[in-house]
Amino acid sequence: MPDRQQDLEEKLAFLQRHIEQQDRAFLELSKEVSALAARLARTEAKVTAQVSDADSGPPADERPPHW
C-alpha cells in the first residue's frame, strides 16, 4: 500500500507543477494578447485618421484653380 500512495503523491505533485506552468504560460499569453489588441486599436485609429484626412482634400478629378 505505501508504494501505491507514494506513486499517487508523485503523480499529484507532477500535475500540480504542470498546472502552475500552464497558469504562467496562460498569463503571459493573456498579456501578449492585450498588448497586441492595444497595438491594433492604435493602428486602426491611425488608418481611420489618414482616410478621413484623404477624404477632406480636393477630389482627384477636379481641375486645379490655375487652369
MODELLER restraints for C-alpha pairs under 7 A, 6 or more apart:
rsr = mdl.restraints
at = mdl.atoms
